[in-house]
Amino acid sequence: MRDLCRFSILLIFILFLVGPSVSFAEDINGEIFDLTYSPSKPMLLESIIVSISVKNTGREKNTFVLELNIVKNGRIKQSSTFSFDLYSGSTITFSPTFVLDDTGEHEVIVKLWDIYKTKIYDTEIKKFNVISEVGPFDFYLDILTKKVEPSGELSAIVSLENKGELGTDLKIRLEVECFNKDSNIYDEFVLYAESKQRLQKSVTIPVCHLFNETGLHRVSSDLILDERTLMTVVSEFLINETYFRLVLKDVPEIFEIKQGQSKLFSVYVNNPTDSTVRNLRLSIEKIPNEWFSVRPLSLDNVQSNETVAFIINLTTPKYAEARKYPINILTAADEISSKEVSELKILKEEVPMVERKDIISALVFAILFSIIILGVILLMRRSKEIVAWKKLYRKWGR
C-alpha cells in the first residue's frame, strides 16, 4: 500500500511537470488549409491574386504571423506579411495582389509563424507559370567609351530583343545623372520590336556641362511598355578634363551607294596617345544599324601611335529614300574616342539603258506581230465573203 501511494505521488508530480507543456502545445496551433492563385494562367505585367486561408486549430485565441514570398530561381520577386489574431476554430483568408515582371516558373512559399517568428506552425508551397503574349525582352546599353570630355557627348548602342510572339512598341528612356540632380539630362525614343527580332540603335546624348561636373557619372536606360518600366540597365562613365582624341583617317566626305546595293569602304584609326587603348570599335551614327556592318567588331589592344583599319560594309535597302543623309563616323575605345562628320548619298536605282532598249524592242515586236495576226484574220474573213458572193452570182445570174 505504501508503495502504491509513493507511485501515485510520483505520477502526479510527473504530470504536474509535463502537463503544462502538453497543454501549451495543444492550446496554441494553426494550419494553412487552402492556397490558391488566380487567374489559372498568370500573364506578365498583369495582376495575380494569391489566396491563403488559415485556421486556428488550437484551443485558445492566438496571434499569428503569415509570411508570403514569390520566388523564381531562388530569388525573391515579391513578398508580403500579415499579423493577425484568431480565435480557436476560426478561419481567415488573405488575398494579396501582385504584378510580376518576369515569365517562367515561379513558386509561392507561405509560412505560418507565432507572433515572435520563433516557431513555424505550417508551410505550404505552390508552383505556377507566368506566360506572356508580349515579351520577354533582352535589353542592353553598351557605352562605347568610358571617358568623355566636359560638355561633350556620350555615344552608346541600345540593343533590344523581343522573345515574345507579338510585336509591340517600346519606349526607351535615357538619363545621364549629374552631381546637381536638377541638371540631369534625358532623352527618349520609341522602337517597334517585331516578334523574335533583335534591334540595335546608336544613340548620342549630351553629358553634364557645368564646370564642376568632372568625375564619375551614371547613365541609365529604361525599357517601358504601356508606361510601366520593364527593365533598367545602368552603366558608368568619366567626365575628364584631360582628354585626347583618336585620329580618323581616309574618311570619305560622301559615302555614295545605290538603292538596294552593298559597297565596301575602309577607314583608318590612329592612337595618338602614349598608352595602349582597349576595346577599340568603329560605328556609324544617325542611320539604322541594319544598314551597315563593321569588321573587325573590336580590337582588344591598340598600341601607342599604332594605326589600324576597319572595313565598313554599307547595304542600303531598296525602299530607302534616294537622298543625302548626314552621318557621323564614330570610333571609340574604353579610354578615348573621336568622331568625324560625313554624308551618305543614296542614289536612285535606275534600269540600265540596254535593258530599256530590249524592253522597247520587245514591245514593238509584240505590237507588229499583233497587227500582222489581225490583218491575216481580216483577210481570211474577206476571202470567205468574196467566195460566198461569187457562188450567189453564179446561181442567180444564170
C-alpha positions in Angstrom: 0.0 0.0 0.0 2.8 2.3 0.9 4.5 1.6 -2.5 1.2 2.4 -4.3 1.0 5.7 -2.6 4.6 6.5 -3.5 3.9 5.6 -7.1 0.8 7.8 -7.2 2.6 10.7 -5.8 5.4 10.3 -8.3 2.9 10.1 -11.2 1.1 13.2 -10.0 4.5 15.0 -9.8 5.5 14.0 -13.3 2.1 15.1 -14.7 2.5 18.4 -12.9 5.8 18.9 -14.6 4.9 17.7 -18.1 1.2 18.8 -18.1 1.7 22.5 -18.8 3.9 21.9 -21.9 1.4 19.3 -23.3 -1.5 21.7 -22.7 0.5 24.6 -24.3 1.2 22.5 -27.4 -2.4 21.7 -27.8 -3.8 25.1 -26.9 -1.7 27.1 -29.5 -1.6 25.8 -33.1 -2.6 26.7 -36.6 -2.7 25.5 -40.2 -2.8 26.7 -43.8 -5.7 24.8 -45.2 -6.0 26.4 -48.6 -3.6 28.1 -51.0 -4.8 29.1 -54.5 -4.0 31.7 -57.1 -5.9 33.3 -60.0 -6.1 33.6 -62.9 -5.1 30.0 -63.6 -2.7 31.2 -66.3 -1.0 34.3 -64.9 0.1 36.9 -67.5 3.3 39.0 -67.5 2.6 42.5 -66.0 -0.9 41.6 -65.1 -2.4 41.1 -61.7 -2.2 37.7 -59.9 -4.2 37.2 -56.8 -2.9 34.7 -54.2 -5.5 33.5 -51.6 -4.3 31.9 -48.4 -6.8 30.5 -45.8 -5.6 29.9 -42.2 -7.3 28.2 -39.3 -6.6 28.3 -35.6 -6.5 24.6 -34.7 -5.6 25.3 -31.1 -7.8 25.7 -28.0 -7.1 29.4 -27.4 -7.1 32.7 -29.1 -3.7 33.3 -30.6 -1.7 35.9 -32.6 -0.2 34.6 -35.8 2.2 36.0 -38.5 1.7 34.9 -42.1 4.7 35.3 -44.4 4.4 35.0 -48.2 7.2 35.1 -50.7 7.0 34.7 -54.5 10.3 33.2 -55.8 11.9 32.5 -59.2 15.2 30.6 -59.4 15.8 31.1 -55.7 15.4 34.9 -55.9 12.5 36.6 -54.0 10.4 38.6 -56.5 7.5 39.7 -54.3 6.7 39.4 -50.6 4.0 40.2 -48.1 3.5 39.7 -44.3 0.3 39.7 -42.2 -0.1 39.8 -38.5 -3.5 38.8 -37.0 -5.4 37.4 -34.1 -7.6 34.4 -34.5 -10.0 32.7 -32.0 -10.0 28.9 -31.6 -11.6 27.2 -34.5 -11.9 30.4 -36.5 -10.6 30.9 -40.1 -9.3 33.9 -42.1 -8.4 34.4 -45.7 -5.9 36.8 -47.2 -5.8 37.7 -50.9 -2.9 39.9 -51.8 -2.4 41.1 -55.4 0.9 41.1 -57.2 2.2 42.1 -60.6 5.1 40.0 -61.9 7.7 41.4 -64.4 9.2 38.1 -65.4 8.0 35.0 -67.2 8.5 31.3 -66.4 8.1 29.1 -63.4 7.6 30.7 -60.0 6.9 29.4 -56.5 4.7 30.9 -53.8 6.0 30.0 -50.4 3.7 30.6 -47.4 4.7 30.1 -43.7 2.5 30.5 -40.6 4.5 31.7 -37.6 3.9 32.5 -34.0 3.9 36.2 -33.1 7.7 36.2 -32.4 8.5 34.2 -35.6 10.3 31.6 -33.5 8.1 28.7 -34.3 6.6 27.6 -37.6 3.1 26.1 -37.4 2.6 25.3 -41.1 4.2 25.7 -44.5 2.7 25.5 -48.0 4.4 25.8 -51.4 2.7 26.0 -54.8 4.2 26.4 -58.3 2.7 28.5 -61.1 3.9 29.6 -64.5 3.8 33.2 -65.8 3.3 33.5 -69.5 3.3 36.4 -71.9 2.0 37.3 -75.3 4.3 40.3 -75.4 7.9 39.7 -74.4 10.0 38.8 -72.6 12.8 41.1 -73.7 16.6 41.2 -73.6 17.8 44.8 -73.1 21.3 46.1 -73.1 23.1 49.5 -73.1 26.6 49.4 -74.5 28.7 52.6 -73.7 31.2 53.0 -76.5 33.7 55.0 -74.4 34.2 55.3 -70.6 35.8 58.8 -70.8 34.1 61.9 -72.1 35.3 65.5 -72.3 33.3 68.2 -70.5 30.3 69.4 -72.4 30.8 66.5 -74.8 28.5 63.7 -76.0 28.1 60.2 -74.8 27.8 57.6 -77.5 26.1 54.2 -76.9 24.3 51.3 -78.6 20.9 50.2 -77.3 20.2 46.6 -78.0 16.7 45.1 -77.7 15.4 41.6 -78.5 11.7 40.7 -78.4 11.4 37.0 -77.5 7.6 37.0 -77.5 5.1 36.0 -80.1 3.7 39.5 -80.8 5.3 42.7 -82.0 4.9 45.9 -79.9 6.0 49.5 -79.5 8.5 50.0 -76.7 9.7 53.3 -75.3 13.4 53.7 -74.4 14.3 56.5 -71.9 17.9 57.5 -71.2 19.1 59.5 -68.2 22.5 61.0 -67.6 22.9 61.7 -63.8 24.7 64.9 -62.9 26.0 65.9 -59.5 23.3 68.5 -59.4 20.2 66.4 -59.9 18.2 69.3 -61.3 20.7 69.2 -64.3 20.1 65.6 -65.2 19.8 65.1 -68.9 17.1 63.0 -70.5 16.3 61.6 -73.9 13.7 59.1 -75.1 12.5 57.4 -78.3 10.2 54.6 -79.4 11.2 51.3 -81.2 8.8 48.8 -82.7 10.1 45.3 -82.0 8.8 42.5 -84.2 8.4 39.0 -82.7 11.7 37.2 -82.4 13.5 40.3 -83.7 16.8 41.8 -82.4 17.3 45.5 -82.8 20.2 47.9 -82.3 20.2 51.6 -82.3 23.1 54.0 -82.0 22.3 56.9 -79.7 24.1 60.1 -78.7 23.3 62.1 -75.6 25.0 65.3 -74.1 26.8 65.0 -70.8 26.7 67.3 -67.8 28.1 70.7 -68.9 28.7 72.5 -65.6 32.3 73.4 -64.7 32.3 71.2 -61.6 30.9 68.0 -63.2 34.3 66.3 -63.8 34.3 62.8 -62.2 32.4 59.5 -62.3 28.7 59.6 -63.6 26.0 57.1 -64.2 23.8 56.7 -67.3 20.7 54.6 -67.1 18.2 53.3 -69.8 14.7 52.3 -69.1 12.6 49.9 -71.2 9.0 51.0 -70.9 5.8 49.2 -72.1 2.4 50.9 -71.6 4.0 53.4 -69.1 5.4 50.6 -67.0 9.1 50.2 -66.6 10.1 46.6 -67.5 13.8 46.8 -67.2 16.5 49.3 -66.3 20.2 49.0 -67.2 22.9 51.2 -65.8 26.5 52.0 -66.8 29.2 54.4 -65.7 31.5 56.9 -67.5 34.0 59.5 -66.5 34.0 63.2 -67.4 37.7 64.0 -67.7 39.3 67.4 -68.2 42.4 65.8 -69.7 41.1 64.4 -72.9 42.7 63.1 -76.1 41.1 62.2 -79.4 41.7 59.2 -81.7 42.6 60.2 -85.2 40.3 59.1 -88.0 41.9 58.8 -91.5 40.6 58.4 -95.0 37.0 59.1 -94.1 35.1 59.8 -97.3 33.3 63.1 -97.4 30.5 61.3 -99.1 29.7 57.6 -99.0 27.9 57.1 -102.3 25.8 54.0 -102.9 22.7 53.0 -104.9 19.4 51.7 -103.5 19.4 48.0 -102.7 23.2 47.6 -103.2 26.2 46.8 -100.9 29.5 48.6 -101.0 32.7 48.3 -99.0 34.7 51.3 -97.6 37.8 51.4 -95.5 38.6 53.8 -92.6 41.8 54.0 -90.6 42.2 54.9 -87.0 45.4 56.1 -85.2 46.1 56.0 -81.5 48.0 59.3 -80.8 48.4 58.8 -77.1 51.4 57.5 -75.2 49.5 54.5 -73.8 47.6 51.4 -75.1 43.9 51.8 -75.7 41.5 48.9 -75.2 38.3 47.7 -76.9 38.6 49.9 -80.0 35.5 50.0 -82.1 34.0 51.9 -85.1 30.4 52.7 -85.8 28.1 54.9 -87.8 25.6 57.2 -86.2 22.3 58.7 -87.5 21.4 55.8 -89.8 19.8 52.4 -88.9 22.3 49.8 -87.6 20.8 47.3 -90.1 22.3 49.4 -92.9 25.9 48.7 -92.1 28.3 46.2 -90.6 31.9 46.7 -89.5 34.8 44.3 -89.3 36.6 43.7 -87.1 33.9 44.2 -84.4 36.6 45.4 -82.0 40.3 45.4 -81.3 41.3 44.4 -77.8 44.6 46.5 -77.6 45.9 49.2 -79.9 49.4 50.3 -79.1 50.7 53.9 -78.9 50.8 55.5 -82.3 49.5 52.4 -84.0 47.2 52.7 -87.0 44.5 50.1 -87.6 42.0 49.5 -90.4 38.2 49.0 -90.3 36.1 47.7 -93.2 32.6 49.2 -93.5 30.0 47.2 -95.5 27.2 49.5 -96.4 23.9 47.8 -97.5 21.0 50.1 -98.3 17.5 48.6 -98.7 15.6 49.1 -101.9 12.9 51.1 -100.1 15.5 53.6 -98.7 14.7 57.1 -100.0 17.2 58.3 -102.6 18.7 61.4 -100.9 21.6 62.7 -98.7 21.8 61.5 -95.1 24.1 63.3 -92.6 26.1 60.7 -90.7 28.9 60.6 -88.0 31.7 58.1 -88.2 32.5 57.3 -84.6 35.5 55.4 -83.2 35.7 54.8 -79.5 37.9 52.8 -77.0 37.3 52.5 -73.3 39.6 55.5 -72.7 39.2 57.7 -75.7 37.0 58.4 -78.7 36.6 60.6 -81.8 34.0 61.5 -84.4 34.0 62.7 -88.0 31.1 64.3 -89.8 30.3 62.8 -93.2 27.4 62.1 -95.6 25.7 59.1 -97.0 24.3 59.7 -100.5 21.8 57.1 -101.7 21.3 57.1 -105.5 18.1 56.0 -107.1 18.4 52.6 -108.7 17.9 53.1 -112.5 17.1 50.5 -115.1 20.2 50.1 -117.4 19.8 51.6 -121.0 20.5 48.1 -122.5 17.5 46.7 -120.6 15.3 49.6 -121.7 16.2 49.1 -125.4 15.4 45.4 -125.0 12.1 46.2 -123.4 11.2 48.7 -126.1 12.2 46.3 -128.9 10.1 43.6 -127.3 7.1 45.9 -127.1 7.4 47.0 -130.7 7.8 43.4 -131.9 4.7 42.4 -129.9 2.6 45.2 -131.4 3.8 44.4 -135.0 3.1 40.7 -134.5 -0.4 41.5 -133.2 -1.1 43.8 -136.2 0.0 41.1 -138.7 -2.1 38.4 -137.0 -5.1 40.7 -137.0 -4.5 41.5 -140.7 -4.4 37.8 -141.6 -7.6 37.2 -139.8 -9.3 40.0 -141.6 -8.0 38.8 -145.0 -9.3 35.3 -144.3 -12.7 36.6 -143.4 -12.7 38.9 -146.5 -11.8 35.9 -148.7 -14.7 33.9 -147.4 -17.1 36.7 -148.1 -15.8 37.0 -151.7 -16.2 33.3 -152.3 -19.8 33.4 -151.0 -20.7 36.3 -153.3 -19.3 34.5 -156.3 -21.4 31.5 -155.6 -24.6 33.6 -155.3 -23.8 35.4 -158.5 -23.4 32.2 -160.4 -26.5 30.7 -159.0 -28.8 33.7 -159.7 -27.0 35.2 -162.6 -28.0 32.3 -164.9 
